[in-house]
Amino acid sequence: MRKRRILAVMMFLTEWLFLYLLHRISVVFKTVSILRYSFMYFMLGIIFGRFKCNTTLIWDEMKKLILCNISFFLATNVMNSLRMWTVPYILWNLFITLVMTFISMFFNRNYRIWFRDRLAQNVLIIGTGEDAQNLEFVYGTNRFALSKIVGIVDCTNSVKLPGISQTSGTFTQEVIPFDELDKYLDAHEIDEAVIALPDASKEQMQIIYDQINRKADVVKSMPKVNGIITYQSLVEDFDGVVLISSSVGPMNHDPIGLFFKRCMDILGGLVGVILLIPITIYVKLQFLKTGDRESIFFTQERIGYKGKTFKMYKYRSMVPDAERVLEELMEKDPLIREEYLTNKKLEHDPRITEVGEKIRRTSVDELPQLINVLKGDMSLVGPRPYLPREKEDMGDYLKTVVMCRPGITGMWQTHGRSDVSFEQRLAYDDYYYRNWSFWLDVTILTKTFKAVSSSRGAV
């Protein structure tokens, strides 16, 4: 907790300094005192929980920051007298709000990176199975969370904790036997312990709690969810009974959110179509260098909103007449046929050209779909558009998937990208429909930019 308070003080002082400087040079200075102005800003920040500096993810912090600053902009205009409602005053308030949003996010992120070694909380993972491996990976790759794994506790073959048997994975941190946990906790400062044993019984969990409860500030446990996706699930305290909601309602139940989603699509589509002009010239030159003079664009019939088909645009990454070539390949090679019918794609597709491989790696081939977004055929975020011939394979998922506009990116792209199987892809798309929110779209877009910038698992 002391480390979090240090970060909170640093953020508070930094934001106050920039708010003071912006206030001094603006017309707001003449009408509202810095004390009143800063009081509204930081009071809203406290209300939205911005200065708790908890172990969180960057998109969760972005949500709080955006909501907080929108409220600040409205408050500084609505709560003042009508004589202050002048165009310069409102524009300056908008400018200060936008600048403070950028500054807050910049320093919130970078303070956590610059001072990570001193401010990061020490986290101990209890368990050595797949869940524990995933936890170590997430903690290790997410620097914003301001947490670092210092040890892994192996509960298998423990005398103090009988009945636990897990296949031990490969970890980068020290693995401590559960029977030696007491000595380890006495010698090390642990801020947070996470129990990654979803199959443990109540009795086993109680033994673990008794062992660590007084020696770690925070104790968390992973629930058993039987494979249900919990990307946006809600944990509810229902009068002492813990409930996990794996579906918060279909997306058509939030018309206001859908309105903002479409506004974001139009804005993104307009900007994207303008950027397509130089990108198209570059891609065409790359094709010409290899002697390929065929059209660089590729259109294909896909399943759209409410099951209607539409023509989806892409940069061509395969040889011309790729569908015919695929049929020939499947006829000649039974293994290729089996792989394609199972996954609806080929891991090492011989139809992909040299230039196609490059633009696929960075997902540049998907950019012409921004034209579809602007037309309303697609959205920036949503289920990837399926082929008409895949309808039978989609089963009952077809009913929910077609109730969303297809997207350039979606949940399955940010959960492994091309490594996700066809069945997993359907499950993610169904989950997206049942748990959609505007903030889920913002989160997916943020994760997509991160994945594309690292060229990991491009579609």
C-alpha positions in Angstrom: 0.0 0.0 0.0 2.9 2.4 0.7 4.2 2.0 -2.8 0.8 2.8 -4.2 0.6 6.0 -2.1 4.0 7.1 -3.5 2.7 6.7 -7.1 -0.6 8.5 -6.2 1.3 11.5 -4.7 3.6 11.6 -7.8 0.5 11.6 -10.1 -1.3 14.2 -8.0 1.6 16.7 -8.0 2.4 16.2 -11.7 -1.2 16.7 -12.8 -1.6 19.7 -10.5 1.5 21.4 -11.9 0.2 21.0 -15.5 -3.3 22.0 -14.6 -1.9 25.1 -12.9 0.2 26.1 -16.0 -2.7 25.5 -18.4 -5.0 27.5 -16.2 -2.6 30.4 -16.0 -2.3 30.9 -19.7 -6.1 30.4 -20.5 -9.1 32.7 -20.4 -10.4 30.4 -17.6 -7.9 32.2 -15.3 -10.0 35.4 -15.5 -13.3 33.7 -14.4 -12.5 30.8 -12.2 -9.8 30.6 -9.5 -7.2 27.9 -9.6 -8.4 26.6 -6.2 -11.9 26.1 -7.5 -10.8 24.7 -10.8 -8.3 22.2 -9.3 -10.8 21.2 -6.6 -13.3 20.1 -9.3 -10.6 18.3 -11.2 -9.2 16.3 -8.3 -12.5 15.7 -6.5 -13.8 14.0 -9.7 -10.5 12.1 -9.9 -11.0 10.8 -6.4 -14.7 9.9 -7.0 -13.7 7.9 -10.1 -10.9 6.1 -8.2 -8.1 7.5 -10.3 -5.6 7.9 -7.5 -5.9 4.5 -5.9 -3.2 3.3 -8.2 -4.3 -0.3 -7.9 -2.9 -3.2 -9.8 -4.9 -2.7 -13.0 -4.7 -2.8 -16.8 -4.2 0.2 -19.0 -7.6 0.0 -20.6 -9.3 0.0 -17.2 -7.4 3.1 -16.3 -8.2 4.7 -19.7 -11.9 4.2 -19.0 -11.7 5.9 -15.6 -9.6 8.7 -17.0 -11.9 9.4 -20.0 -15.1 9.3 -17.8 -13.4 11.5 -15.2 -12.3 14.2 -17.7 -15.6 14.2 -19.6 -17.3 14.9 -16.2 -14.7 17.6 -15.5 -15.4 19.3 -18.8 -19.2 19.2 -18.2 -18.8 20.3 -14.6 -16.6 23.3 -15.4 -19.2 24.5 -17.9 -22.6 23.5 -16.4 -21.9 24.5 -12.8 -20.8 28.0 -13.7 -23.2 31.0 -14.3 -24.6 31.6 -17.8 -22.4 34.7 -18.2 -19.4 32.4 -18.4 -20.8 30.4 -21.3 -18.8 32.0 -24.0 -17.2 30.3 -26.9 -13.6 31.1 -25.8 -14.3 29.8 -22.3 -15.8 26.5 -23.5 -13.1 26.0 -26.1 -10.4 26.6 -23.5 -12.0 24.1 -21.1 -12.2 21.6 -23.9 -8.5 22.2 -24.8 -7.4 21.9 -21.1 -9.5 18.7 -20.7 -7.9 17.1 -23.8 -4.4 18.0 -22.8 -4.9 16.8 -19.2 -6.2 13.5 -20.5 -3.1 13.0 -22.6 -0.8 14.1 -19.8 -2.5 12.0 -17.1 -2.3 8.9 -19.3 1.3 9.6 -20.3 2.7 10.0 -16.8 0.5 7.3 -15.3 1.9 4.8 -17.7 5.5 6.0 -17.7 5.8 6.5 -14.0 4.9 2.8 -13.6 7.6 1.9 -16.2 10.4 4.3 -15.0 10.0 3.5 -11.3 8.9 -0.1 -11.7 11.8 -1.6 -9.8 11.0 0.5 -6.7 7.2 0.7 -6.9 6.1 -2.7 -8.2 4.3 -4.9 -5.8 5.8 -8.3 -5.0 3.4 -11.0 -6.1 3.5 -14.7 -5.1 1.6 -17.2 -7.3 0.4 -20.4 -5.5 0.1 -23.2 -8.0 2.2 -24.6 -10.9 -0.4 -25.6 -13.5 -1.5 -23.9 -16.7 -3.4 -21.2 -14.8 -0.2 -20.2 -12.9 1.8 -20.1 -16.1 -0.8 -17.8 -17.7 -0.7 -15.6 -14.7 3.1 -15.3 -14.7 3.0 -14.4 -18.4 0.4 -11.7 -18.0 2.1 -10.2 -15.0 5.4 -10.3 -16.8 4.2 -8.7 -20.0 1.9 -6.1 -18.5 4.2 -3.4 -17.1 1.3 -1.0 -16.4 -0.1 -3.4 -13.7 2.9 -2.4 -11.5 3.3 -5.9 -10.2 6.2 -8.4 -10.4 6.2 -12.1 -9.7 8.8 -13.0 -7.1 8.0 -16.7 -6.6 5.9 -19.7 -7.6 4.6 -22.1 -4.9 4.5 -25.8 -5.8 1.7 -27.5 -3.9 2.2 -31.0 -5.4 3.2 -33.8 -3.0 2.9 -31.5 0.0 2.6 -32.9 3.5 0.8 -29.8 4.8 -1.6 -29.6 1.8 -2.5 -33.2 0.7 -4.5 -34.0 -2.4 -3.0 -31.3 -4.7 -1.5 -32.7 -7.9 -0.5 -30.4 -10.8 1.8 -30.9 -13.8 4.6 -28.4 -13.2 5.1 -25.9 -16.0 8.2 -23.9 -16.9 8.6 -20.7 -14.9 11.1 -17.8 -15.0 10.9 -17.2 -11.2 11.9 -19.3 -8.2 9.7 -22.3 -7.4 9.1 -22.9 -3.7 7.7 -26.1 -2.2 4.5 -25.4 -0.2 6.0 -27.1 2.9 8.8 -24.4 2.9 6.4 -21.5 2.4 6.6 -20.4 6.0 10.4 -19.8 5.9 10.1 -18.0 2.5 7.4 -15.7 3.8 9.5 -14.8 6.8 12.5 -13.9 4.7 10.6 -12.0 1.9 8.2 -9.2 1.7 5.0 -10.2 -0.2 2.4 -7.6 -1.1 0.0 -9.9 -2.9 -0.6 -13.6 -3.1 -2.7 -15.2 -6.0 -4.0 -18.7 -5.5 -4.0 -20.3 -9.0 -5.7 -23.6 -7.9 -9.3 -23.4 -9.3 -9.9 -27.1 -8.6 -8.9 -26.9 -4.9 -11.5 -27.9 -2.3 -12.8 -25.6 0.5 -10.6 -27.4 3.0 -7.5 -27.0 0.9 -8.2 -23.3 0.3 -8.6 -22.8 4.0 -5.2 -24.3 4.7 -3.6 -22.0 2.1 -5.4 -18.9 3.5 -4.3 -19.8 7.1 -0.7 -20.0 5.8 -0.5 -16.7 3.9 -3.4 -14.5 5.2 -1.3 -12.7 7.8 1.8 -12.4 5.8 0.5 -10.9 2.5 -1.5 -7.6 2.3 -3.8 -8.9 -0.4 -4.9 -12.5 -1.2 -6.7 -13.3 -4.4 -7.9 -16.6 -5.9 -8.8 -17.8 -9.3 -12.4 -19.3 -9.6 -13.3 -22.4 -11.4 -15.3 -21.3 -14.5 -15.5 -24.5 -16.5 -13.9 -23.0 -19.6 -16.3 -20.0 -19.8 -14.6 -16.9 -21.2 -14.3 -14.3 -18.5 -12.8 -11.4 -20.5 -15.6 -9.0 -19.4 -17.3 -11.1 -16.7 -18.7 -9.4 -13.6 -18.2 -10.6 -10.1 -21.2 -9.8 -7.9 -21.6 -10.0 -4.1 -25.2 -11.2 -3.9 -25.8 -10.8 -0.1 -22.7 -12.8 0.8 -23.0 -15.2 -2.2 -20.4 -14.7 -4.9 -21.8 -14.8 -8.4 -19.9 -14.6 -11.7 -21.8 -13.2 -14.6 -20.6 -14.6 -17.9 -23.3 -12.7 -19.9 -24.4 -9.2 -19.3 -26.9 -9.0 -22.1 -27.0 -8.8 -25.9 -25.5 -5.7 -27.5 -28.8 -4.5 -28.9 -29.9 -3.7 -25.3 -27.6 -0.6 -25.3 -28.8 1.8 -28.1 -26.8 4.7 -26.7 -23.6 2.6 -26.7 -24.4 1.5 -30.3 -24.8 5.1 -31.3 -21.3 5.9 -30.0 -19.9 2.8 -31.6 -21.2 3.9 -35.0 -19.8 7.4 -34.5 -16.4 5.8 -33.8 -16.7 3.7 -36.9 -17.5 6.7 -39.1 -14.6 8.7 -37.6 -12.2 5.8 -38.0 -13.4 5.0 -41.5 -12.9 8.6 -42.7 -9.4 8.8 -41.3 -8.6 5.3 -42.6 -9.8 6.0 -46.1 -7.6 9.0 -46.4 -4.6 7.0 -45.1 -5.4 4.3 -47.7 -4.2 6.5 -50.6 -0.5 6.5 -49.8 -0.6 2.9 -48.4 -2.2 1.7 -51.7 0.5 3.3 -53.7 3.2 1.7 -51.6 1.6 -1.8 -51.8 1.2 -1.5 -55.6 4.9 -0.6 -55.9 5.8 -3.7 -53.8 3.8 -5.9 -56.1 5.4 -4.4 -59.2 8.9 -5.1 -57.8 8.1 -8.8 -57.8 6.7 -8.7 -61.3 3.0 -9.1 -60.1 0.9 -6.8 -62.3 -2.5 -8.1 -61.3 -4.9 -6.0 -59.2 -3.7 -5.5 -55.6 -7.3 -5.5 -54.4 -9.3 -8.6 -53.6 -13.1 -8.9 -52.9 -14.9 -11.7 -51.4 -18.5 -12.5 -50.4 -18.9 -12.6 -46.6 -21.7 -13.0 -44.1 -22.8 -9.6 -42.7 -25.3 -8.2 -40.3 -28.5 -10.3 -39.9 -27.1 -12.8 -42.3 -27.0 -10.6 -45.4 -23.9 -11.1 -47.6 -21.6 -8.2 -48.7 -18.4 -7.7 -50.6 -15.4 -7.4 -48.3 -12.3 -5.5 -49.5 -8.7 -6.6 -48.8 -5.3 -6.1 -50.4 -4.6 -9.3 -52.3 -2.1 -11.5 -50.4 -2.5 -14.7 -52.4 -2.0 -15.7 -56.0 -4.8 -14.7 -58.4 -7.9 -17.1 -58.4 -6.9 -18.4 -55.0 -10.2 -20.2 -54.4 -9.7 -22.4 -57.5 -6.1 -23.1 -56.4 -7.4 -24.2 -53.0 -9.9 -26.6 -54.5 -7.1 -28.2 -56.5 -4.8 -28.4 -53.4 -7.5 -30.2 -51.4 -8.2 -32.6 -54.2 -4.5 -33.5 -54.5 -3.6 -33.6 -50.8 -6.0 -35.2 -48.2 -4.0 -33.6 -45.3 -4.6 -30.1 -46.7 -8.3 -30.9 -47.1 -8.5 -32.1 -43.5 -6.6 -29.1 -42.1 -8.8 -26.6 -44.0 -12.1 -28.3 -43.2 -11.1 -28.3 -39.5 -9.6 -24.8 -39.0 -11.0 -23.0 -42.1 -7.4 -22.0 -42.9 -4.0 -23.4 -43.7 -1.1 -22.7 -41.3 1.4 -22.8 -44.2 -0.7 -21.7 -47.1 1.2 -22.1 -50.4 -1.1 -19.6 -52.1 0.3 -16.7 -50.2 2.8 -14.6 -52.2 6.0 -13.0 -51.0 4.5 -9.5 -50.7 1.3 -11.1 -49.3 3.4 -12.6 -46.5 4.8 -9.2 -45.5 1.5 -7.3 -45.5 -0.2 -10.2 -43.6 2.4 -10.1 -40.9 1.5 -6.5 -40.0 -2.2 -6.9 -41.0 -1.9 -4.2 -43.7 -3.9 -6.5 -46.0 -7.0 -5.8 -43.8 -6.9 -2.0 -44.2 -9.2 -1.7 -47.2 -12.0 -3.0 -45.0 -12.1 0.6 -43.6 -14.1 1.2 -46.8 -16.6 -1.4 -45.6 -16.7 0.3 -42.2 -17.5 3.6 -43.7 -20.2 2.1 -45.8 -21.8 0.4 -42.8 -21.1 -3.2 -43.9 -18.6 -3.6 -41.0 -17.5 -2.1 -37.8 -14.0 -1.4 -36.4 -14.6 -4.1 -33.8 -16.8 -7.2 -34.1 -16.8 -10.8 -35.1 -14.6 -11.5 -38.2 -16.8 -11.9 -41.2 -17.4 -15.6 -42.0 -17.6 -17.1 -45.5 -21.1 -18.2 -46.7 -19.9 -21.8 -47.0 -19.1 -21.8 -43.3 -22.7 -21.4 -42.2 -23.3 -25.1 -41.6 -20.1 -25.4 -39.5 -21.2 -22.4 -37.3 -24.1 -24.4 -35.8 -26.1 -22.5 -33.2 -23.5 -19.8 -33.0 -24.8 -18.5 -36.3 -27.9 -16.9 -34.7 -25.8 -14.7 -32.3 -22.8 -14.0 -34.5 -24.9 -12.5 -37.4 -26.6 -10.1 -34.9 -23.3 -8.1 -34.8 -21.8 -6.1 -37.7 -18.5 -7.9 -38.6 -15.3 -6.2 -37.5 -11.8 -5.6 -38.7 -10.6 -6.8 -35.3 -12.3 -8.7 -32.5 -11.9 -10.8 -29.4 -10.3 -13.8 -31.0 -7.6 -11.6 -32.7 -6.6 -10.3 -29.3 -6.6 -13.7 -27.7 -4.0 -15.4 -29.8 -4.8 -14.0 -33.3 -4.3 -16.7 -36.0 -3.5 -19.3 -33.3 -7.2 -19.6 -32.3 -9.1 -22.6 -33.6 -12.4 -22.2 -35.5 -14.5 -23.4 -32.5 -12.7 -21.0 -30.1 -13.2 -18.2 -32.6 -17.0 -18.9 -32.6 -17.1 -19.0 -28.8 -15.3 -15.6 -28.6 -17.6 -14.0 -31.1 -20.7 -15.4 -29.3 -19.3 -14.0 -26.0 -18.7 -10.6 -27.7 -22.4 -10.4 -28.6 -23.6 -11.3 -25.2 -21.2 -9.1 -23.3 -20.7 -6.1 -25.6 -20.1 -2.6 -24.3 -18.5 0.5 -25.9 -15.5 0.1 -23.4 -15.0 -3.5 -24.5 -14.5 -2.1 -28.1 -12.0 0.4 -26.8 -10.1 -2.4 -24.9 -10.0 -4.6 -28.0 -8.8 -1.8 -30.2 -6.0 -1.0 -27.7 -5.0 -4.6 -27.6 -5.1 -4.9 -31.4 -2.7 -1.9 -31.8 -0.3 -3.5 -29.3 -0.5 -6.9 -31.1 0.0 -5.4 -34.6 2.9 -3.2 -33.5 4.7 -6.3 -32.3 3.6 -8.2 -35.5 2.5 -11.1 -33.3 0.2 -13.7 -34.8 -1.2 -11.6 -37.6 -4.3 -12.8 -39.2 
